[in-house]
Amino acid sequence: MGRRRTPLRRSALRALPEVAEAVLLAETEAQWPHAADVFDRLRLRRLDEEAPLSGREDVLFTLAELVAKVAHNASGMFPPYDHDAGWLIAPYADRLIRTTDDLALQSDLTRVLGGRPDAD
């Protein structure tokens, strides 16, 4: 609590309704107890065979699912998701940064990660 959160802007993080909901969840600690519901909506959309996601969208949805898992665990709600979900956020975010031409998305993800690790 008390940590300042920087709202994300106009990038692809806000373009898909389910992902936008995960962004709002991450930015609003009072919403964390609802993270399991957000996760369920993300997962259902991601697995919808009638409207398949593009490769980039799939990575974005996976990232949003991980954020929902971490928010759920941080809220103390039961049962917890896998305890190591947070460790996967940075690699998925970095993968999006490296593979998208959406400059706003690159900027948003770099900012929320606190920068980027040095390239290998």
Number of C-alpha atoms within 10 A of each C-alpha: 4 4 5 7 11 10 13 19 12 11 17 18 23 17 10 13 12 22 25 17 20 28 18 15 22 20 17 13 15 10 16 25 19 16 25 22 13 24 25 14 17 21 16 12 17 21 12 10 9 7 9 12 16 10 9 13 17 15 17 22 24 21 23 28 26 23 23 31 24 24 27 25 22 14 17 11 15 10 9 14 16 11 10 11 16 17 11 13 19 17 13 18 23 16 14 20 20 10 10 13 10 12 12 17 21 19 16 21 21 17 13 15 14 9 10 14 11 5 4 3
